[in-house]
Amino acid sequence: MKRKTKLIHGGIVGDPTTGAVSTPIYQVSTYKQESVGVHSGFEYSRTGNPTRHALEELIKDLEGGEAGFAFGSGMAAITAVMMLFNSGDHIIMTDDVYGGTYRVMSKVLNRFGIESSFIDTSSLENIEKAIQSNTKALYLETPTNPLLKITDIEEATKIAKKHNLLTIVDNTFSTPYWQTPIDLGADIVLHSATKYIGGHSDVVAGLVVVNSKKLAEDLHFVQNSTGGVLGPQDSWLLIRGIKTLGVRMEETEANTKAIVEFLQLHPAVEKIYYPGLETHPNHAIAKKQGGGFGGMVSFDVGSQENADKLLSKLKYFTLAESLGAVESLISVPARMTHASIPAERRAELGITDGLVRISVGLEDAEDLIEDLKQGLEV
Ligand SMILES: *Cc1c(COP(=O)(O)O)cnc(C)c1O
């Protein structure tokens, strides 16, 4: 099956009992047992629900793993994956990970003894150097948010394997349509499905796929024990969103390319971060490991004042956190998604006050470019 076909024919297609072509929303908490312990595979919806199960089977197929899991948010998914580790374990993480990931590691999970180091994983040397005797996993986000840095997943997992570390990849920005980390050697792939997978700014959800029976058993145990599951209605919305993921990603790609070409020539734009640019330091790796470069672009307009001026003029780019939806969004990472990162650390990372991040939507590229053009006028 090719990629777009898999989005529609992967997982469990339709409802085996009624023939309904879309999996129904099984709005139910518990299931009748014929006698004690004899049931149709479902007992209680925290443990398993047919709509959620259909979604979990679908994401498993899309990522090419052993089992899929759906959670109430991307952060619930990340936290559940971290619950696979023990107090005293150390995890190496990409330095400009999603702000919420940095926060949960440094302000919540640290209190339970899970240690983490944040390093620039786009350098393989840095990864080797950061490995300690208690290191158990390498957690990658690629491309990153908001600087669109790229880590070579295949080479990084080779290092991880040599040291018996699990490799975890946050694949939110690329989606399985462009990038399948398990094929490149990763053990666990996770998503904020709130973004491209849902795609319509109407659901908050998280997904995880693991590549082995052992990890599947362990993560199901955590999911059922801690309970941060996705409800049937939201599971259904994600299945619906996934059906058009391919056409959305292709269209986003084309729009983004046109916008980047425009931004490159604009005098008010000091710097552009986009892995599709040949001048991006890891363009070749991005090209090798992903089929597309995605719809996220960051650019520097020089100052907070210039950023605010741009924001006040835009018509089609909505000022909002989040990304990956049909509508184009714009944000100022330093004051929004990355506000929880201390100012001096933001400076170290290059998240300046003039940095704006856009998530290119599915409007006509001409309208989006026109909007940016009038917004950037002095
Ligand atoms: C949004 C996001 C998350 C967190 O997901 P939620 O669904 O908001 O909890 C994690 N990683 C990345 C890359 C994200 O963009």
Ligand as a Chemical Component Dictionary entry (heavy atoms), coordinates in Angstrom:
data_LIG
# 
_chem_comp.id                   LIG 
_chem_comp.type                 NON-POLYMER 
_chem_comp.pdbx_formal_charge   0 
_chem_comp.three_letter_code    LIG 
# 
loop_
_chem_comp_atom.comp_id 
_chem_comp_atom.atom_id 
_chem_comp_atom.alt_atom_id 
_chem_comp_atom.type_symbol 
_chem_comp_atom.charge 
_chem_comp_atom.model_Cartn_x 
_chem_comp_atom.model_Cartn_y 
_chem_comp_atom.model_Cartn_z 
_chem_comp_atom.pdbx_ordinal 
LIG C1 C1 C 0 2.041  20.657 20.750 1  
LIG C2 C2 C 0 3.213  19.791 20.848 2  
LIG C3 C3 C 0 3.359  18.885 21.915 3  
LIG C4 C4 C 0 2.357  18.806 23.048 4  
LIG O1 O1 O 0 1.134  18.322 22.597 5  
LIG P1 P1 P 0 -0.306 18.728 23.210 6  
LIG O2 O2 O 0 -1.244 17.997 22.333 7  
LIG O3 O3 O 0 -0.424 20.211 23.126 8  
LIG O4 O4 O 0 -0.322 18.252 24.620 9  
LIG C5 C5 C 0 4.473  18.063 21.911 10 
LIG N1 N1 N 0 5.400  18.118 20.933 11 
LIG C6 C6 C 0 5.293  18.983 19.906 12 
LIG C7 C7 C 0 6.352  19.006 18.853 13 
LIG C8 C8 C 0 4.211  19.850 19.826 14 
LIG O5 O5 O 0 4.134  20.718 18.806 15 
# 
loop_
_chem_comp_bond.comp_id 
_chem_comp_bond.atom_id_1 
_chem_comp_bond.atom_id_2 
_chem_comp_bond.value_order 
_chem_comp_bond.pdbx_ordinal 
LIG C1 C2 SING 1  
LIG C2 C3 SING 2  
LIG C2 C8 DOUB 3  
LIG C3 C4 SING 4  
LIG C3 C5 DOUB 5  
LIG C4 O1 SING 6  
LIG O1 P1 SING 7  
LIG P1 O2 DOUB 8  
LIG P1 O3 SING 9  
LIG P1 O4 SING 10 
LIG C5 N1 SING 11 
LIG N1 C6 DOUB 12 
LIG C6 C7 SING 13 
LIG C6 C8 SING 14 
LIG C8 O5 SING 15 
# 
